[in-house]
Amino acid sequence: MKDYIEQRAIEIANYIIQYNATVRQTAKQFGISKSTVHKDVTDRLEHINPSLAAQARIVLDVNKSERHIRGGMATREKYTHKR
């Protein structure tokens, strides 16, 4: 694996942990796709730094479990503004 990819994976994980960021927020911040963020954190980081990968995984799992709530709130906000 190339050095810049390893460095990016570490930076992404640190960003997710520090800001409790979602995959979408992280992808937007780094200017990469959601699938790249996901692959960096779940696959590549496991080989580079397993403990950092586990910490980032905890944040992503929490975000995943809450995403249906955020989606419902966004829909509610959308229709509240239309009135």
N, C-alpha and C positions, 0 to 999 in steps of 0.2 A: 504494500500500500504506500502511496506517495505521502511525503511528509506534510504537504499542505492539507491533504484530506484528513490526516490524523489530527492536525492542529485545529481544523474546522470542527471536527467532531467534539473535541474537548471544549472549544469555545461555545458551541451550541449547547452542550450539556450544562456548562456553567451558567449560561444565560437562562436556560429553562429553570434551573434550581434557584438562581438568585431572584428572578422576577415571577416565579410560578407561571411561566408563560405556556400558552398552548402551542401546538404544532403550527397553526396558522400564524400566530403572532411571531413566532421564531422564524418561520420561513420569510415573512415580510421583512423582518429586521435584517436578515442576512442576505436577502435577495436571491433565495433559492427556492426550489419547489418543496411542497409538503412531504412528498415521498423521499426526497433527499434528506430532509430533517429526520424523518422516521428511520430511514436506513442507517444514518449516521449514529443515532442514539441507540437503536436496538441491536444492530448487527456489528457495525465497525467498532463502536466504543467498548463492546464486550471484550474484544481482543486487546484493546489498548489499555483501558483502565476499568476493570470490572466494578470496583466500588463506586466510581463516579457514575457508571452506567446504571447501577442499582438505585442511586439517589435520584437520577433524572427519571428513571422508570416510575418511581413512586409518585412524582409530580404529574407525569403524563397519565398514570392510572387514575389519579384523583380528577384530573381534567376530563378524562374520558367518562368517568362516572357522573360528572356534573353537566355534560354537554347538552343533554336533553332538557335540562332546566334552563340553561342559557338560551337555547333555541326557542323555548316557549316564551321566555321573557322578551326576546327580540321580536317575536311575532306579536305579542301583546302591545309592545311599544309602537310597532308599525301601525297597527289599527287604531291605537289611541290617538296618534297624530293625525290620522285622516279625518277625524270628526271635527 
